[in-house]
Amino acid sequence: MKSPALNSDDRSDFTKSPFQCENETAYRQWKTDKLADYPKLMAQLIVPLSNPEKLTALEIQQLKTLLLKTNMVIYDIDGEAEEDKSIPEQLGFQLGIQSLDKNECADEDGFTSIQVVDEGLHAIYIPYSEKGINWHTDGYYNRLSEQIYSMILHCVCAAREGGENQLWDPDIIYMMLRDENPDYIKAMMAPDAMTIPKNVLDGKLIRPDRSGPVFMITDEGRLHMRYTARARNVIWKDDELTQKAQQTLREILNSDSEFKFQGSLQPGQGLICNNILHTRTAFKDDKQNPRLLYRGRYFDKILL
């Protein structure tokens, strides 16, 4: 059983966390540190790697520095991109993550090949089409004891046109929402703030209803977020404060901001992150050289 993120009632383990609304002094100091020299361009997130299967001490330091600051980093590997899942696998090992979420759409090795699929189980889900995907964190429908704390997305081949990602650090979203109204954070930390309805396929229960908070504090005092901007197949707690909080959160996500990154992963590049908020625009594939990315979802937290 995986260790669940803690909710705001489990105070004994993280009373000093700046993400507790009661800790205003700690929050203000954290906010100052967070915003100091915060990157503004996606290019500032890129770390070149000479050999991803044997990182140098400097490369590991550079990766972890950006992960500490922004919860995300983009690596760029020298040489031609290959259809080789050992690349993201070995990167994960070197950052202390290896417990993959072997979900129903994953390949046998636990990684998922993100590509257009026209038939079978994958075909009913939007990630395996050319359609765009709205703001979300991965595995938001997982049970709380099996949260996705980290993710690697490795690009083998980009789309012919489109397929851009927007990336947003959940810490920044938390900050903006808290500064708007601290009570919104309390609402988003409620254990029944957001419910994902059950998934039934051909009369078979694939997943029951899953309720939980949007913002959680881990047992190390770090922030974790589960969220989807989908208008359908999500149920928000039916009280005025939660409704206002989720609407304000949606407005923040869709606003122009210097903290929002946008761009496309190119072959040989990849995203390593603490399960950040992200989107994908619609795209057009090259049938001779179709878009292909490998995704690893991890129950582990990256060792920082």
C-alpha positions in Angstrom: 0.0 0.0 0.0 1.3 3.4 -1.0 1.6 6.2 1.6 -1.3 8.6 1.1 -1.0 12.4 1.0 -2.2 13.9 4.2 -5.2 16.1 4.4 -5.5 19.2 6.5 -6.8 17.3 9.5 -3.7 15.3 10.0 -1.8 18.1 11.7 0.7 16.3 13.8 3.1 15.5 11.0 3.4 18.9 9.2 2.5 21.6 11.7 5.3 23.7 10.3 4.4 23.4 6.7 3.9 26.8 4.9 0.9 25.2 3.1 -1.1 25.1 6.3 -3.2 28.3 6.2 -2.5 28.9 9.9 1.2 29.2 9.3 1.1 32.7 7.8 4.7 33.6 8.7 6.1 30.4 7.2 4.0 31.0 4.1 5.2 34.5 3.5 8.9 33.3 3.8 8.2 30.4 1.5 6.5 32.7 -1.0 9.5 35.1 -1.0 11.9 32.2 -1.6 9.7 30.7 -4.2 9.4 33.8 -6.4 13.1 34.7 -6.1 14.7 34.2 -9.6 11.7 32.1 -10.7 12.1 31.2 -14.5 9.9 33.0 -16.9 10.7 31.1 -20.2 10.4 27.4 -21.0 14.0 27.6 -22.3 15.1 28.2 -18.8 13.8 24.8 -17.7 16.1 22.9 -20.1 19.1 20.9 -18.9 21.3 19.2 -21.6 22.2 15.6 -20.9 25.2 13.8 -22.5 24.2 10.3 -21.4 20.8 9.9 -19.7 21.6 6.4 -18.4 24.7 7.7 -16.6 24.1 11.2 -15.3 27.0 13.3 -14.1 26.9 14.9 -10.6 26.5 18.3 -12.2 23.6 17.1 -14.4 21.8 15.7 -11.3 22.4 18.9 -9.4 21.0 21.0 -12.3 17.9 18.7 -12.6 17.2 18.8 -8.9 17.7 22.6 -8.6 15.0 23.2 -11.2 12.7 20.6 -9.7 13.1 22.3 -6.3 12.3 25.7 -7.8 9.5 24.9 -10.3 8.5 21.3 -9.7 9.6 20.6 -13.3 12.6 20.3 -15.6 13.0 19.5 -19.3 16.0 17.4 -20.3 17.5 17.5 -23.8 19.6 14.5 -24.9 22.4 14.8 -27.3 22.0 12.6 -30.5 19.1 11.2 -32.4 16.0 10.2 -30.5 15.3 6.5 -30.2 12.3 4.3 -29.3 14.0 3.3 -26.1 12.1 3.2 -22.8 15.3 2.5 -20.9 16.0 6.2 -21.2 13.1 7.5 -19.0 13.4 4.3 -16.9 17.1 5.0 -16.1 16.5 8.7 -15.5 13.8 7.7 -13.0 16.2 5.3 -11.2 18.8 8.0 -10.8 16.3 10.4 -9.3 14.9 7.8 -6.9 11.7 6.9 -8.6 10.8 3.5 -9.9 7.4 2.5 -8.5 5.3 2.8 -11.7 1.6 3.1 -11.8 0.8 0.1 -14.1 -2.6 1.3 -15.0 -5.0 -0.3 -17.5 -3.6 1.7 -20.5 0.1 1.1 -19.6 2.3 -1.2 -21.6 3.5 -4.4 -20.0 6.6 -2.7 -18.7 4.6 -0.1 -16.8 5.3 2.8 -19.2 2.6 4.1 -21.5 3.1 4.7 -25.2 1.2 8.0 -25.9 0.2 7.8 -29.5 -3.0 7.9 -31.7 -4.9 4.6 -31.4 -8.0 4.0 -33.5 -9.3 0.8 -31.9 -9.4 -1.2 -28.6 -9.4 0.2 -25.0 -7.1 3.1 -25.7 -9.3 4.5 -28.5 -12.0 5.6 -26.1 -9.6 7.9 -24.2 -8.7 11.4 -25.4 -4.9 11.1 -24.8 -4.7 8.5 -27.5 -6.4 10.8 -30.1 -5.4 14.0 -31.8 -7.8 16.1 -29.6 -6.6 18.6 -27.1 -6.6 18.0 -23.3 -7.6 20.5 -20.7 -5.7 21.3 -17.4 -5.1 18.3 -15.2 -2.7 16.5 -13.0 -2.1 12.8 -13.9 -4.0 10.2 -11.9 -6.5 12.6 -10.4 -8.9 9.7 -10.4 -6.6 7.4 -8.4 -7.4 6.4 -4.8 -5.7 8.7 -2.3 -3.4 5.9 -1.2 -2.0 5.6 -4.8 -1.4 9.2 -5.8 0.9 10.0 -8.7 3.7 12.1 -7.1 6.0 12.2 -10.1 6.0 11.8 -13.8 8.4 11.5 -16.8 7.2 12.3 -20.3 9.8 11.3 -23.0 9.4 12.5 -26.6 10.4 10.1 -29.4 8.6 11.9 -32.2 6.7 15.2 -32.2 3.4 15.8 -34.1 3.6 17.3 -37.5 1.5 20.3 -36.3 0.3 21.3 -32.8 0.5 19.1 -29.7 1.9 21.9 -27.6 1.9 21.7 -23.8 1.1 24.3 -21.2 2.8 23.7 -17.9 2.1 25.3 -14.5 3.7 24.7 -11.2 1.0 23.7 -8.6 2.8 25.7 -6.0 2.2 28.9 -7.9 -1.5 28.1 -8.4 -1.8 27.4 -4.7 -0.1 30.8 -4.0 -2.5 32.7 -6.3 -5.6 31.1 -4.9 -4.5 31.6 -1.3 -3.6 35.2 -1.9 -7.1 35.7 -3.4 -8.8 34.1 -0.4 -7.2 31.7 2.2 -10.6 30.2 2.7 -10.5 28.9 -0.9 -7.5 26.8 0.1 -9.4 25.4 3.1 -12.3 24.5 0.8 -9.9 22.8 -1.7 -8.4 20.8 1.2 -11.7 19.3 2.2 -11.7 15.4 1.9 -14.8 15.6 -0.4 -13.9 18.7 -2.4 -13.7 16.9 -5.8 -15.3 13.6 -6.7 -14.5 11.6 -9.9 -17.6 9.4 -10.7 -17.2 5.7 -11.3 -16.0 4.4 -14.6 -18.1 1.6 -16.1 -17.2 0.0 -19.4 -19.4 -2.6 -21.1 -21.2 -3.2 -17.8 -18.0 -3.8 -15.9 -16.9 -1.5 -13.0 -13.4 -0.2 -13.9 -13.2 2.3 -11.1 -15.6 3.3 -8.3 -16.3 6.9 -7.3 -13.2 8.6 -6.0 -13.5 11.6 -3.7 -10.7 13.7 -2.2 -9.1 17.1 -1.8 -7.5 19.2 -4.5 -4.6 20.3 -2.4 -2.9 17.9 0.0 0.2 18.1 2.2 2.5 15.2 2.1 4.1 13.7 5.2 7.3 15.7 4.3 5.3 18.9 4.4 5.3 19.3 0.6 2.3 20.3 -1.5 0.5 17.8 -3.7 -2.4 18.5 -6.1 -5.0 16.4 -7.8 -7.2 18.3 -10.3 -9.0 18.2 -13.6 -10.6 21.1 -15.4 -13.1 18.8 -17.1 -16.6 20.1 -17.0 -18.1 16.6 -17.3 -17.3 13.5 -15.2 -16.3 15.5 -12.2 -18.5 16.5 -9.2 -17.5 19.5 -7.0 -18.7 19.7 -3.4 -22.1 21.5 -3.5 -21.4 24.5 -1.1 -20.9 28.1 -2.0 -17.2 28.4 -0.9 -16.1 25.3 -2.9 -18.0 26.5 -6.0 -16.4 29.9 -5.8 -12.9 28.3 -5.1 -13.1 26.0 -8.1 -14.4 28.8 -10.4 -11.5 31.1 -9.3 -9.0 28.3 -9.8 -10.3 27.8 -13.3 -10.0 31.5 -14.0 -6.4 31.6 -12.8 -5.5 28.6 -15.0 -7.0 30.3 -18.1 -5.5 33.7 -17.4 -2.4 35.1 -18.9 0.5 34.8 -16.5 4.3 35.1 -16.6 4.4 31.8 -14.6 2.7 29.7 -17.2 5.1 27.9 -19.6 4.2 26.8 -23.1 6.0 24.8 -25.8 6.5 21.5 -27.5 8.7 18.7 -26.5 11.0 17.8 -29.3 12.5 14.3 -30.1 15.1 13.5 -27.4 13.6 15.9 -24.9 11.5 15.0 -21.9 9.7 16.4 -18.9 10.4 15.3 -15.4 8.1 16.7 -12.8 6.3 16.5 -9.5 3.0 15.8 -11.3 2.5 19.4 -12.4 -0.6 20.9 -14.0 -0.4 20.5 -17.8 -2.5 20.7 -21.0 -2.0 19.5 -24.6 -3.3 21.3 -27.7 -4.9 19.4 -30.5 -2.5 18.2 -33.2 -2.2 16.7 -36.7 -0.1 13.6 -37.1 2.3 12.6 -39.8 1.1 9.2 -40.8 4.6 8.1 -41.9 6.2 9.4 -38.7 3.5 9.6 -36.0 3.7 11.4 -32.7 5.1 9.1 -29.9 5.9 9.8 -26.3 6.6 7.5 -23.4 5.0 8.3 -20.1 5.9 7.0 -16.7 3.7 7.7 -13.8 5.2 7.1 -10.4 3.9 6.6 -6.9 7.4 7.7 -5.6 8.4 11.3 -4.8 11.6 12.5 -6.5 14.5 12.6 -4.1 15.5 16.2 -3.7 
